[in-house]
């Protein structure tokens, strides 16, 4: 498991994070994404999104989780190719 701190870092630290992830076998795209999070962070103003886009429906995590098809997740079988990378 990798933990990436997203606050109080510099761009140089973000670059170092990307190099570490690439060395660990991560894809360049994924390494770049986490390097960005490390160097710049990511904030979302949920209240502003609700205010500015009231027409977009929203749901909380519990509602989303309840609606998922658990049989697809829990059924034994081969791992899909996309999940192997």
Helices and strands as residue ranges (DSSP letters): H 11-23, H 28-40, H 46-52, H 61-67, H 70-74, G 81-84
